[in-house]
Amino acid sequence: MRDFAEIENEIRALGESSDAGGGDALLGAGEEILERWIAAHGGEPTTSEHEGFRLLALQRQGTRGVPSFNACRETCRELVYHRNLIALEPDHPNTPMRLKMASLIAMHLLLFVSGKLEVEGLGEFCCASRPLRAAGG
């Protein structure tokens, strides 16, 4: 399993690409991020799909026992949406822009998950952190 720094480097590189295959790679990076969350909590990442996507099944699995993790649900759905835009029209003139947007969404997911792993409680109010606010930060 790759560490977050390696995944981040891949996400950044894909965001600068114009190769439509980058959409699937970004979706795969999202899956890998969620796999790390599940594994860190002693789970075995699912191989099943929800609504046709493993990323969505992993997000559902990651929420079990940690309701605040549901805050990344829409981020996962946005990543799927942008991947679909790229896959359905790979030669569209906006493909590079769509890849950039998908990479920003994947980066948001990475920061959310890595932050939650670092500081439990991060994400109860989406990008806000009750523990950090309570500490005066």
N, CA, C and O atoms as CSV, one atom per row, in Angstrom:
chain,resi,resn,atom,element,x,y,z
A,1,MET,N,N,0.852,-1.176,0.000
A,1,MET,CA,C,0.000,0.000,0.000
A,1,MET,C,C,0.901,1.243,0.000
A,1,MET,O,O,1.814,1.374,0.816
A,2,ARG,N,N,0.617,2.141,-0.934
A,2,ARG,CA,C,1.427,3.362,-1.028
A,2,ARG,C,C,1.082,4.316,0.104
A,2,ARG,O,O,-0.020,4.287,0.651
A,3,ASP,N,N,2.051,5.165,0.445
A,3,ASP,CA,C,1.768,6.165,1.479
A,3,ASP,C,C,1.097,7.377,0.825
A,3,ASP,O,O,1.050,7.498,-0.400
A,4,PHE,N,N,0.584,8.261,1.668
A,4,PHE,CA,C,-0.166,9.413,1.164
A,4,PHE,C,C,0.695,10.323,0.287
A,4,PHE,O,O,0.185,10.924,-0.659
A,5,ALA,N,N,1.983,10.435,0.582
A,5,ALA,CA,C,2.858,11.302,-0.221
A,5,ALA,C,C,2.946,10.797,-1.660
A,5,ALA,O,O,2.932,11.594,-2.598
A,6,GLU,N,N,3.037,9.497,-1.838
A,6,GLU,CA,C,3.089,8.929,-3.189
A,6,GLU,C,C,1.775,9.156,-3.931
A,6,GLU,O,O,1.767,9.502,-5.112
A,7,ILE,N,N,0.673,8.957,-3.227
A,7,ILE,CA,C,-0.636,9.182,-3.841
A,7,ILE,C,C,-0.787,10.655,-4.214
A,7,ILE,O,O,-1.289,10.981,-5.290
A,8,GLU,N,N,-0.355,11.534,-3.327
A,8,GLU,CA,C,-0.437,12.973,-3.599
A,8,GLU,C,C,0.362,13.340,-4.843
A,8,GLU,O,O,-0.113,14.119,-5.670
A,9,ASN,N,N,1.561,12.796,-4.989
A,9,ASN,CA,C,2.381,13.080,-6.175
A,9,ASN,C,C,1.679,12.629,-7.456
A,9,ASN,O,O,1.715,13.324,-8.472
A,10,GLU,N,N,1.040,11.455,-7.395
A,10,GLU,CA,C,0.321,10.966,-8.565
A,10,GLU,C,C,-0.859,11.887,-8.886
A,10,GLU,O,O,-1.085,12.226,-10.048
A,11,ILE,N,N,-1.600,12.285,-7.870
A,11,ILE,CA,C,-2.752,13.166,-8.081
A,11,ILE,C,C,-2.309,14.476,-8.724
A,11,ILE,O,O,-2.935,14.950,-9.672
A,12,ARG,N,N,-1.237,15.056,-8.209
A,12,ARG,CA,C,-0.736,16.322,-8.781
A,12,ARG,C,C,-0.328,16.154,-10.244
A,12,ARG,O,O,-0.642,17.003,-11.078
A,13,ALA,N,N,0.364,15.067,-10.555
A,13,ALA,CA,C,0.805,14.822,-11.935
A,13,ALA,C,C,-0.393,14.621,-12.861
A,13,ALA,O,O,-0.404,15.137,-13.979
A,14,LEU,N,N,-1.388,13.884,-12.413
A,14,LEU,CA,C,-2.566,13.646,-13.234
A,14,LEU,C,C,-3.349,14.933,-13.485
A,14,LEU,O,O,-3.983,15.082,-14.530
A,15,GLY,N,N,-3.306,15.853,-12.537
A,15,GLY,CA,C,-3.989,17.130,-12.700
A,15,GLY,C,C,-3.364,18.012,-13.763
A,15,GLY,O,O,-4.007,18.932,-14.269
A,16,GLU,N,N,-2.127,17.740,-14.101
A,16,GLU,CA,C,-1.427,18.515,-15.130
A,16,GLU,C,C,-1.461,17.821,-16.489
A,16,GLU,O,O,-0.921,18.332,-17.470
A,17,SER,N,N,-2.089,16.674,-16.537
A,17,SER,CA,C,-2.131,15.859,-17.748
A,17,SER,C,C,-3.333,16.220,-18.612
A,17,SER,O,O,-4.278,16.862,-18.155
A,18,SER,N,N,-3.275,15.793,-19.865
A,18,SER,CA,C,-4.437,15.926,-20.745
A,18,SER,C,C,-4.884,14.549,-21.224
A,18,SER,O,O,-5.762,14.442,-22.080
A,19,ASP,N,N,-4.285,13.500,-20.677
A,19,ASP,CA,C,-4.620,12.120,-21.026
A,19,ASP,C,C,-5.915,11.712,-20.337
A,19,ASP,O,O,-5.983,11.698,-19.108
A,20,ALA,N,N,-6.940,11.381,-21.111
A,20,ALA,CA,C,-8.243,11.040,-20.562
A,20,ALA,C,C,-8.185,9.825,-19.638
A,20,ALA,O,O,-9.069,9.655,-18.798
A,21,GLY,N,N,-7.172,8.986,-19.774
A,21,GLY,CA,C,-7.008,7.843,-18.878
A,21,GLY,C,C,-6.754,8.272,-17.445
A,21,GLY,O,O,-6.872,7.472,-16.516
A,22,GLY,N,N,-6.405,9.536,-17.270
A,22,GLY,CA,C,-6.176,10.064,-15.928
A,22,GLY,C,C,-7.418,10.070,-15.068
A,22,GLY,O,O,-7.314,10.045,-13.842
A,23,GLY,N,N,-8.596,10.102,-15.678
A,23,GLY,CA,C,-9.840,10.061,-14.910
A,23,GLY,C,C,-9.968,8.767,-14.130
A,23,GLY,O,O,-10.317,8.775,-12.950
A,24,ASP,N,N,-9.685,7.652,-14.795
A,24,ASP,CA,C,-9.730,6.353,-14.113
A,24,ASP,C,C,-8.629,6.254,-13.062
A,24,ASP,O,O,-8.836,5.684,-11.990
A,25,ALA,N,N,-7.459,6.811,-13.370
A,25,ALA,CA,C,-6.352,6.785,-12.410
A,25,ALA,C,C,-6.689,7.592,-11.162
A,25,ALA,O,O,-6.336,7.188,-10.054
A,26,LEU,N,N,-7.364,8.720,-11.323
A,26,LEU,CA,C,-7.772,9.527,-10.171
A,26,LEU,C,C,-8.827,8.809,-9.342
A,26,LEU,O,O,-8.809,8.873,-8.113
A,27,LEU,N,N,-9.739,8.131,-10.010
A,27,LEU,CA,C,-10.728,7.325,-9.294
A,27,LEU,C,C,-10.012,6.227,-8.502
A,27,LEU,O,O,-10.372,5.950,-7.358
A,28,GLY,N,N,-9.006,5.609,-9.106
A,28,GLY,CA,C,-8.211,4.591,-8.417
A,28,GLY,C,C,-7.461,5.151,-7.229
A,28,GLY,O,O,-7.338,4.488,-6.199
A,29,ALA,N,N,-6.955,6.376,-7.367
A,29,ALA,CA,C,-6.274,7.021,-6.236
A,29,ALA,C,C,-7.258,7.252,-5.095
A,29,ALA,O,O,-6.919,7.066,-3.927
A,30,GLY,N,N,-8.476,7.659,-5.438
A,30,GLY,CA,C,-9.509,7.835,-4.421
A,30,GLY,C,C,-9.798,6.541,-3.681
A,30,GLY,O,O,-9.950,6.534,-2.460
A,31,GLU,N,N,-9.874,5.452,-4.424
A,31,GLU,CA,C,-10.098,4.142,-3.807
A,31,GLU,C,C,-8.950,3.793,-2.862
A,31,GLU,O,O,-9.167,3.299,-1.756
A,32,GLU,N,N,-7.748,4.052,-3.309
A,32,GLU,CA,C,-6.571,3.749,-2.492
A,32,GLU,C,C,-6.561,4.561,-1.194
A,32,GLU,O,O,-6.162,4.053,-0.146
A,33,ILE,N,N,-6.990,5.796,-1.262
A,33,ILE,CA,C,-7.082,6.647,-0.070
A,33,ILE,C,C,-8.061,6.041,0.928
A,33,ILE,O,O,-7.767,5.949,2.120
A,34,LEU,N,N,-9.222,5.630,0.436
A,34,LEU,CA,C,-10.232,5.049,1.328
A,34,LEU,C,C,-9.805,3.678,1.844
A,34,LEU,O,O,-10.142,3.308,2.968
A,35,GLU,N,N,-9.072,2.929,1.038
A,35,GLU,CA,C,-8.531,1.646,1.504
A,35,GLU,C,C,-7.631,1.851,2.720
A,35,GLU,O,O,-7.666,1.070,3.671
A,36,ARG,N,N,-6.830,2.904,2.676
A,36,ARG,CA,C,-5.933,3.200,3.805
A,36,ARG,C,C,-6.740,3.513,5.066
A,36,ARG,O,O,-6.370,3.077,6.156
A,37,TRP,N,N,-7.842,4.266,4.930
A,37,TRP,CA,C,-8.702,4.587,6.070
A,37,TRP,C,C,-9.263,3.299,6.685
A,37,TRP,O,O,-9.201,3.095,7.898
A,38,ILE,N,N,-9.805,2.449,5.833
A,38,ILE,CA,C,-10.433,1.214,6.304
A,38,ILE,C,C,-9.399,0.306,6.958
A,38,ILE,O,O,-9.649,-0.252,8.026
A,39,ALA,N,N,-8.253,0.157,6.330
A,39,ALA,CA,C,-7.195,-0.690,6.886
A,39,ALA,C,C,-6.702,-0.144,8.230
A,39,ALA,O,O,-6.414,-0.913,9.147
A,40,ALA,N,N,-6.607,1.178,8.341
A,40,ALA,CA,C,-6.152,1.795,9.599
A,40,ALA,C,C,-7.126,1.526,10.737
A,40,ALA,O,O,-6.751,1.563,11.909
A,41,HIS,N,N,-8.376,1.255,10.387
A,41,HIS,CA,C,-9.395,0.956,11.397
A,41,HIS,C,C,-9.658,-0.542,11.517
A,41,HIS,O,O,-10.692,-0.959,12.039
A,42,GLY,N,N,-8.714,-1.349,11.028
A,42,GLY,CA,C,-8.777,-2.796,11.197
A,42,GLY,C,C,-9.715,-3.514,10.257
A,42,GLY,O,O,-10.029,-4.685,10.473
A,43,GLY,N,N,-10.165,-2.847,9.230
A,43,GLY,CA,C,-11.096,-3.466,8.288
A,43,GLY,C,C,-10.399,-4.006,7.055
A,43,GLY,O,O,-9.243,-3.691,6.775
A,44,GLU,N,N,-11.125,-4.813,6.339
A,44,GLU,CA,C,-10.664,-5.335,5.051
A,44,GLU,C,C,-11.443,-4.583,3.971
A,44,GLU,O,O,-12.663,-4.726,3.890
A,45,PRO,N,N,-10.765,-3.782,3.137
A,45,PRO,CA,C,-11.479,-3.000,2.117
A,45,PRO,C,C,-12.319,-3.891,1.199
A,45,PRO,O,O,-11.855,-4.924,0.716
A,46,THR,N,N,-13.535,-3.478,0.974
A,46,THR,CA,C,-14.457,-4.240,0.144
A,46,THR,C,C,-14.009,-4.236,-1.316
A,46,THR,O,O,-13.308,-3.331,-1.768
A,47,THR,N,N,-14.426,-5.256,-2.027
A,47,THR,CA,C,-14.203,-5.304,-3.472
A,47,THR,C,C,-15.524,-5.060,-4.212
A,47,THR,O,O,-15.555,-5.036,-5.442
A,48,SER,N,N,-16.607,-4.882,-3.458
A,48,SER,CA,C,-17.915,-4.675,-4.075
A,48,SER,C,C,-18.072,-3.240,-4.567
A,48,SER,O,O,-17.229,-2.380,-4.309
A,49,GLU,N,N,-19.161,-3.006,-5.274
A,49,GLU,CA,C,-19.471,-1.676,-5.803
A,49,GLU,C,C,-20.799,-1.201,-5.234
A,49,GLU,O,O,-21.656,-2.001,-4.862
A,50,HIS,N,N,-20.949,0.092,-5.177
A,50,HIS,CA,C,-22.225,0.718,-4.819
A,50,HIS,C,C,-22.544,1.692,-5.947
A,50,HIS,O,O,-21.727,2.547,-6.290
A,51,GLU,N,N,-23.716,1.560,-6.510
A,51,GLU,CA,C,-24.121,2.390,-7.657
A,51,GLU,C,C,-23.100,2.304,-8.787
A,51,GLU,O,O,-22.889,3.272,-9.518
A,52,GLY,N,N,-22.470,1.137,-8.926
A,52,GLY,CA,C,-21.545,0.906,-10.028
A,52,GLY,C,C,-20.103,1.312,-9.783
A,52,GLY,O,O,-19.275,1.202,-10.687
A,53,PHE,N,N,-19.777,1.785,-8.569
A,53,PHE,CA,C,-18.429,2.253,-8.300
A,53,PHE,C,C,-17.904,1.724,-6.965
A,53,PHE,O,O,-18.584,1.793,-5.941
A,54,ARG,N,N,-16.703,1.205,-6.998
A,54,ARG,CA,C,-16.078,0.717,-5.775
A,54,ARG,C,C,-15.803,1.859,-4.804
A,54,ARG,O,O,-15.915,1.676,-3.592
A,55,LEU,N,N,-15.445,3.033,-5.319
A,55,LEU,CA,C,-15.165,4.185,-4.457
A,55,LEU,C,C,-16.350,4.463,-3.529
A,55,LEU,O,O,-16.160,4.732,-2.343
A,56,LEU,N,N,-17.555,4.399,-4.058
A,56,LEU,CA,C,-18.744,4.668,-3.257
A,56,LEU,C,C,-18.984,3.562,-2.228
A,56,LEU,O,O,-19.451,3.832,-1.121
A,57,ALA,N,N,-18.666,2.329,-2.590
A,57,ALA,CA,C,-18.790,1.222,-1.629
A,57,ALA,C,C,-17.767,1.371,-0.507
A,57,ALA,O,O,-18.079,1.111,0.655
A,58,LEU,N,N,-16.563,1.783,-0.843
A,58,LEU,CA,C,-15.528,1.991,0.174
A,58,LEU,C,C,-15.918,3.126,1.118
A,58,LEU,O,O,-15.681,3.044,2.323
A,59,GLN,N,N,-16.517,4.186,0.568
A,59,GLN,CA,C,-16.938,5.303,1.413
A,59,GLN,C,C,-18.005,4.850,2.395
A,59,GLN,O,O,-17.960,5.212,3.571
A,60,ARG,N,N,-18.960,4.066,1.926
A,60,ARG,CA,C,-20.002,3.529,2.805
A,60,ARG,C,C,-19.394,2.645,3.891
A,60,ARG,O,O,-19.781,2.718,5.057
A,61,GLN,N,N,-18.440,1.814,3.492
A,61,GLN,CA,C,-17.773,0.938,4.462
A,61,GLN,C,C,-17.009,1.762,5.493
A,61,GLN,O,O,-17.036,1.445,6.682
A,62,GLY,N,N,-16.341,2.796,5.058
A,62,GLY,CA,C,-15.543,3.624,5.958
A,62,GLY,C,C,-16.369,4.385,6.976
A,62,GLY,O,O,-15.860,4.777,8.026
A,63,THR,N,N,-17.639,4.597,6.671
A,63,THR,CA,C,-18.527,5.341,7.564
A,63,THR,C,C,-19.012,4.483,8.734
A,63,THR,O,O,-19.388,5.012,9.780
A,64,ARG,N,N,-19.004,3.179,8.560
A,64,ARG,CA,C,-19.485,2.291,9.630
A,64,ARG,C,C,-18.693,2.518,10.905
A,64,ARG,O,O,-17.473,2.358,10.931
A,65,GLY,N,N,-19.402,2.892,11.963
A,65,GLY,CA,C,-18.769,3.119,13.260
A,65,GLY,C,C,-18.153,4.502,13.416
A,65,GLY,O,O,-17.756,4.878,14.519
A,66,VAL,N,N,-18.067,5.267,12.326
A,66,VAL,CA,C,-17.498,6.621,12.369
A,66,VAL,C,C,-18.412,7.529,11.538
A,66,VAL,O,O,-18.087,7.857,10.397
A,67,PRO,N,N,-19.541,7.932,12.102
A,67,PRO,CA,C,-20.499,8.728,11.326
A,67,PRO,C,C,-19.913,10.002,10.718
A,67,PRO,O,O,-20.357,10.428,9.652
A,68,SER,N,N,-18.941,10.610,11.362
A,68,SER,CA,C,-18.364,11.848,10.833
A,68,SER,C,C,-17.641,11.623,9.505
A,68,SER,O,O,-17.407,12.571,8.755
A,69,PHE,N,N,-17.288,10.371,9.215
A,69,PHE,CA,C,-16.620,10.073,7.951
A,69,PHE,C,C,-17.560,10.285,6.772
A,69,PHE,O,O,-17.105,10.425,5.637
A,70,ASN,N,N,-18.857,10.311,7.024
A,70,ASN,CA,C,-19.826,10.537,5.967
A,70,ASN,C,C,-19.648,11.906,5.312
A,70,ASN,O,O,-20.188,12.149,4.233
A,71,ALA,N,N,-18.903,12.792,5.949
A,71,ALA,CA,C,-18.666,14.130,5.385
A,71,ALA,C,C,-17.978,14.066,4.020
A,71,ALA,O,O,-18.082,15.012,3.238
A,72,CYS,N,N,-17.287,12.982,3.725
A,72,CYS,CA,C,-16.597,12.886,2.430
A,72,CYS,C,C,-17.447,12.220,1.350
A,72,CYS,O,O,-16.968,11.990,0.240
A,73,ARG,N,N,-18.690,11.913,1.663
A,73,ARG,CA,C,-19.557,11.244,0.691
A,73,ARG,C,C,-19.699,12.047,-0.601
A,73,ARG,O,O,-19.532,11.507,-1.695
A,74,GLU,N,N,-20.006,13.330,-0.474
A,74,GLU,CA,C,-20.188,14.152,-1.670
A,74,GLU,C,C,-18.875,14.347,-2.432
A,74,GLU,O,O,-18.882,14.471,-3.657
A,75,THR,N,N,-17.776,14.375,-1.727
A,75,THR,CA,C,-16.475,14.467,-2.404
A,75,THR,C,C,-16.277,13.240,-3.287
A,75,THR,O,O,-15.831,13.361,-4.429
A,76,CYS,N,N,-16.606,12.060,-2.763
A,76,CYS,CA,C,-16.484,10.830,-3.544
A,76,CYS,C,C,-17.412,10.868,-4.753
A,76,CYS,O,O,-17.023,10.473,-5.852
A,77,ARG,N,N,-18.632,11.340,-4.551
A,77,ARG,CA,C,-19.585,11.429,-5.662
A,77,ARG,C,C,-19.100,12.420,-6.727
A,77,ARG,O,O,-19.277,12.179,-7.921
A,78,GLU,N,N,-18.503,13.510,-6.308
A,78,GLU,CA,C,-17.959,14.492,-7.261
A,78,GLU,C,C,-16.803,13.886,-8.060
A,78,GLU,O,O,-16.673,14.146,-9.256
A,79,LEU,N,N,-15.976,13.091,-7.413
A,79,LEU,CA,C,-14.869,12.446,-8.116
A,79,LEU,C,C,-15.415,11.478,-9.176
A,79,LEU,O,O,-14.909,11.436,-10.297
A,80,VAL,N,N,-16.435,10.709,-8.824
A,80,VAL,CA,C,-17.075,9.808,-9.788
A,80,VAL,C,C,-17.662,10.611,-10.943
A,80,VAL,O,O,-17.502,10.234,-12.104
A,81,TYR,N,N,-18.338,11.709,-10.634
A,81,TYR,CA,C,-18.953,12.551,-11.663
A,81,TYR,C,C,-17.901,13.065,-12.658
A,81,TYR,O,O,-18.092,12.977,-13.871
A,82,HIS,N,N,-16.810,13.592,-12.142
A,82,HIS,CA,C,-15.781,14.132,-13.046
A,82,HIS,C,C,-15.094,13.028,-13.841
A,82,HIS,O,O,-14.742,13.226,-15.004
A,83,ARG,N,N,-14.903,11.874,-13.222
A,83,ARG,CA,C,-14.352,10.733,-13.966
A,83,ARG,C,C,-15.282,10.377,-15.114
A,83,ARG,O,O,-14.822,10.096,-16.220
A,84,ASN,N,N,-16.605,10.387,-14.858
A,84,ASN,CA,C,-17.569,10.055,-15.902
A,84,ASN,C,C,-17.557,11.084,-17.032
A,84,ASN,O,O,-17.655,10.718,-18.203
A,85,LEU,N,N,-17.438,12.351,-16.694
A,85,LEU,CA,C,-17.334,13.384,-17.739
A,85,LEU,C,C,-16.150,13.101,-18.656
A,85,LEU,O,O,-16.256,13.210,-19.878
A,86,ILE,N,N,-15.032,12.741,-18.057
A,86,ILE,CA,C,-13.809,12.467,-18.823
A,86,ILE,C,C,-13.980,11.204,-19.656
A,86,ILE,O,O,-13.627,11.186,-20.835
A,87,ALA,N,N,-14.522,10.142,-19.050
A,87,ALA,CA,C,-14.658,8.860,-19.747
A,87,ALA,C,C,-15.674,8.920,-20.887
A,87,ALA,O,O,-15.486,8.272,-21.917
A,88,LEU,N,N,-16.738,9.687,-20.714
A,88,LEU,CA,C,-17.779,9.748,-21.739
A,88,LEU,C,C,-17.377,10.596,-22.947
A,88,LEU,O,O,-17.842,10.356,-24.062
A,89,GLU,N,N,-16.518,11.582,-22.722
A,89,GLU,CA,C,-16.065,12.448,-23.817
A,89,GLU,C,C,-14.558,12.674,-23.703
A,89,GLU,O,O,-14.123,13.787,-23.407
A,90,PRO,N,N,-13.756,11.629,-23.935
A,90,PRO,CA,C,-12.312,11.764,-23.731
A,90,PRO,C,C,-11.636,12.800,-24.632
A,90,PRO,O,O,-10.589,13.342,-24.279
A,91,ASP,N,N,-12.226,13.072,-25.782
A,91,ASP,CA,C,-11.633,14.031,-26.714
A,91,ASP,C,C,-12.220,15.428,-26.593
A,91,ASP,O,O,-11.942,16.292,-27.424
A,92,HIS,N,N,-13.023,15.656,-25.575
A,92,HIS,CA,C,-13.642,16.963,-25.378
A,92,HIS,C,C,-12.558,18.006,-25.122
A,92,HIS,O,O,-11.569,17.708,-24.453
A,93,PRO,N,N,-12.721,19.213,-25.637
A,93,PRO,CA,C,-11.700,20.239,-25.412
A,93,PRO,C,C,-11.508,20.591,-23.933
A,93,PRO,O,O,-10.464,21.122,-23.555
A,94,ASN,N,N,-12.503,20.300,-23.100
A,94,ASN,CA,C,-12.379,20.595,-21.670
A,94,ASN,C,C,-11.767,19.462,-20.855
A,94,ASN,O,O,-11.701,19.555,-19.629
A,95,THR,N,N,-11.316,18.392,-21.513
A,95,THR,CA,C,-10.744,17.261,-20.774
A,95,THR,C,C,-9.596,17.680,-19.857
A,95,THR,O,O,-9.568,17.234,-18.710
A,96,PRO,N,N,-8.654,18.506,-20.291
A,96,PRO,CA,C,-7.593,18.913,-19.354
A,96,PRO,C,C,-8.142,19.648,-18.124
A,96,PRO,O,O,-7.663,19.437,-17.010
A,97,MET,N,N,-9.143,20.506,-18.327
A,97,MET,CA,C,-9.755,21.227,-17.207
A,97,MET,C,C,-10.505,20.246,-16.289
A,97,MET,O,O,-10.469,20.381,-15.066
A,98,ARG,N,N,-11.166,19.282,-16.879
A,98,ARG,CA,C,-11.891,18.282,-16.094
A,98,ARG,C,C,-10.921,17.431,-15.275
A,98,ARG,O,O,-11.202,17.087,-14.127
A,99,LEU,N,N,-9.782,17.096,-15.872
A,99,LEU,CA,C,-8.759,16.351,-15.131
A,99,LEU,C,C,-8.224,17.180,-13.969
A,99,LEU,O,O,-8.004,16.654,-12.878
A,100,LYS,N,N,-8.017,18.458,-14.199
A,100,LYS,CA,C,-7.540,19.342,-13.129
A,100,LYS,C,C,-8.557,19.380,-11.992
A,100,LYS,O,O,-8.187,19.283,-10.822
A,101,MET,N,N,-9.825,19.519,-12.330
A,101,MET,CA,C,-10.869,19.562,-11.301
A,101,MET,C,C,-10.935,18.234,-10.554
A,101,MET,O,O,-11.041,18.221,-9.327
A,102,ALA,N,N,-10.872,17.125,-11.273
A,102,ALA,CA,C,-10.898,15.807,-10.630
A,102,ALA,C,C,-9.690,15.638,-9.713
A,102,ALA,O,O,-9.801,15.022,-8.654
A,103,SER,N,N,-8.553,16.172,-10.104
A,103,SER,CA,C,-7.361,16.060,-9.252
A,103,SER,C,C,-7.525,16.896,-7.980
A,103,SER,O,O,-7.078,16.485,-6.909
A,104,LEU,N,N,-8.155,18.050,-8.091
A,104,LEU,CA,C,-8.407,18.869,-6.903
A,104,LEU,C,C,-9.377,18.165,-5.949
A,104,LEU,O,O,-9.218,18.233,-4.730
A,105,ILE,N,N,-10.370,17.499,-6.508
A,105,ILE,CA,C,-11.320,16.752,-5.687
A,105,ILE,C,C,-10.623,15.577,-5.006
A,105,ILE,O,O,-10.830,15.330,-3.818
A,106,ALA,N,N,-9.800,14.857,-5.760
A,106,ALA,CA,C,-9.047,13.738,-5.175
A,106,ALA,C,C,-8.113,14.231,-4.075
A,106,ALA,O,O,-7.942,13.560,-3.057
A,107,MET,N,N,-7.510,15.402,-4.275
A,107,MET,CA,C,-6.626,15.968,-3.252
A,107,MET,C,C,-7.428,16.332,-2.000
A,107,MET,O,O,-6.953,16.136,-0.881
A,108,HIS,N,N,-8.614,16.848,-2.181
A,108,HIS,CA,C,-9.482,17.167,-1.041
A,108,HIS,C,C,-9.782,15.901,-0.244
A,108,HIS,O,O,-9.753,15.915,0.987
A,109,LEU,N,N,-10.069,14.806,-0.948
A,109,LEU,CA,C,-10.331,13.530,-0.287
A,109,LEU,C,C,-9.092,13.062,0.484
A,109,LEU,O,O,-9.198,12.604,1.621
A,110,LEU,N,N,-7.941,13.179,-0.133
A,110,LEU,CA,C,-6.693,12.782,0.527
A,110,LEU,C,C,-6.455,13.598,1.793
A,110,LEU,O,O,-6.101,13.041,2.832
A,111,LEU,N,N,-6.643,14.895,1.714
A,111,LEU,CA,C,-6.424,15.749,2.886
A,111,LEU,C,C,-7.438,15.461,3.989
A,111,LEU,O,O,-7.093,15.475,5.171
A,112,PHE,N,N,-8.676,15.201,3.608
A,112,PHE,CA,C,-9.706,14.874,4.595
A,112,PHE,C,C,-9.344,13.586,5.331
A,112,PHE,O,O,-9.336,13.550,6.561
A,113,VAL,N,N,-9.048,12.539,4.581
A,113,VAL,CA,C,-8.776,11.232,5.187
A,113,VAL,C,C,-7.480,11.259,5.988
A,113,VAL,O,O,-7.442,10.765,7.115
A,114,SER,N,N,-6.430,11.824,5.429
A,114,SER,CA,C,-5.165,11.857,6.173
A,114,SER,C,C,-5.312,12.713,7.426
A,114,SER,O,O,-4.722,12.399,8.460
A,115,GLY,N,N,-6.092,13.789,7.347
A,115,GLY,CA,C,-6.336,14.623,8.524
A,115,GLY,C,C,-7.119,13.892,9.589
A,115,GLY,O,O,-6.830,14.012,10.780
A,116,LYS,N,N,-8.121,13.127,9.154
A,116,LYS,CA,C,-8.904,12.357,10.130
A,116,LYS,C,C,-8.052,11.292,10.790
A,116,LYS,O,O,-8.219,11.010,11.976
A,117,LEU,N,N,-7.155,10.708,10.046
A,117,LEU,CA,C,-6.278,9.700,10.634
A,117,LEU,C,C,-5.323,10.336,11.642
A,117,LEU,O,O,-4.961,9.724,12.647
A,118,GLU,N,N,-4.927,11.564,11.356
A,118,GLU,CA,C,-3.983,12.262,12.242
A,118,GLU,C,C,-4.670,12.809,13.488
A,118,GLU,O,O,-4.125,12.726,14.588
A,119,VAL,N,N,-5.857,13.364,13.317
A,119,VAL,CA,C,-6.571,13.992,14.438
A,119,VAL,C,C,-7.994,13.444,14.451
A,119,VAL,O,O,-8.829,13.907,13.673
A,120,GLU,N,N,-8.289,12.492,15.293
A,120,GLU,CA,C,-9.638,11.943,15.346
A,120,GLU,C,C,-10.640,13.071,15.639
A,120,GLU,O,O,-10.383,13.955,16.456
A,121,GLY,N,N,-11.772,13.013,14.957
A,121,GLY,CA,C,-12.800,14.026,15.109
A,121,GLY,C,C,-12.817,15.032,13.987
A,121,GLY,O,O,-13.799,15.757,13.830
A,122,LEU,N,N,-11.754,15.101,13.196
A,122,LEU,CA,C,-11.719,16.027,12.073
A,122,LEU,C,C,-12.792,15.639,11.069
A,122,LEU,O,O,-12.877,14.482,10.658
A,123,GLY,N,N,-13.595,16.587,10.685
A,123,GLY,CA,C,-14.587,16.342,9.667
A,123,GLY,C,C,-16.010,16.247,10.165
A,123,GLY,O,O,-16.916,16.026,9.362
A,124,GLU,N,N,-16.247,16.405,11.457
A,124,GLU,CA,C,-17.614,16.309,11.944
A,124,GLU,C,C,-18.502,17.357,11.298
A,124,GLU,O,O,-19.708,17.151,11.164
A,125,PHE,N,N,-17.929,18.461,10.903
A,125,PHE,CA,C,-18.683,19.516,10.224
A,125,PHE,C,C,-17.996,19.818,8.902
A,125,PHE,O,O,-17.622,20.957,8.621
A,126,CYS,N,N,-17.838,18.776,8.100
A,126,CYS,CA,C,-17.167,18.818,6.802
A,126,CYS,C,C,-15.706,19.195,6.999
A,126,CYS,O,O,-14.942,18.399,7.544
A,127,CYS,N,N,-15.298,20.377,6.576
A,127,CYS,CA,C,-13.886,20.716,6.667
A,127,CYS,C,C,-13.526,21.375,7.996
A,127,CYS,O,O,-12.365,21.728,8.207
A,128,ALA,N,N,-14.484,21.548,8.886
A,128,ALA,CA,C,-14.219,22.148,10.188
A,128,ALA,C,C,-13.775,21.072,11.170
A,128,ALA,O,O,-14.022,19.886,10.952
A,129,SER,N,N,-13.134,21.477,12.228
A,129,SER,CA,C,-12.666,20.515,13.216
A,129,SER,C,C,-13.047,20.965,14.605
A,129,SER,O,O,-12.504,21.939,15.126
A,130,ARG,N,N,-13.980,20.256,15.201
A,130,ARG,CA,C,-14.410,20.611,16.544
A,130,ARG,C,C,-13.239,20.556,17.529
A,130,ARG,O,O,-13.100,21.482,18.329
A,131,PRO,N,N,-12.381,19.510,17.514
A,131,PRO,CA,C,-11.266,19.493,18.469
A,131,PRO,C,C,-10.322,20.687,18.311
A,131,PRO,O,O,-9.829,21.229,19.300
A,132,LEU,N,N,-10.075,21.090,17.070
A,132,LEU,CA,C,-9.180,22.224,16.856
A,132,LEU,C,C,-9.828,23.526,17.290
A,132,LEU,O,O,-9.168,24.384,17.875
A,133,ARG,N,N,-11.140,23.681,17.001
A,133,ARG,CA,C,-11.839,24.902,17.428
A,133,ARG,C,C,-11.917,24.969,18.956
A,133,ARG,O,O,-11.738,26.033,19.550
A,134,ALA,N,N,-12.186,23.818,19.584
A,134,ALA,CA,C,-12.300,23.784,21.049
A,134,ALA,C,C,-10.990,24.132,21.724
A,134,ALA,O,O,-10.973,24.658,22.837
A,135,ALA,N,N,-9.868,23.830,21.031
A,135,ALA,CA,C,-8.552,24.137,21.585
A,135,ALA,C,C,-8.149,25.577,21.309
A,135,ALA,O,O,-7.063,26.007,21.697
A,136,GLY,N,N,-9.012,26.315,20.646
A,136,GLY,CA,C,-8.726,27.725,20.359
A,136,GLY,C,C,-7.944,27.915,19.087
A,136,GLY,O,O,-7.455,29.016,18.833
A,137,GLY,N,N,-7.801,26.853,18.251
A,137,GLY,CA,C,-7.011,26.931,17.020
A,137,GLY,C,C,-7.742,27.395,15.875
A,137,GLY,O,O,-7.179,27.500,14.785
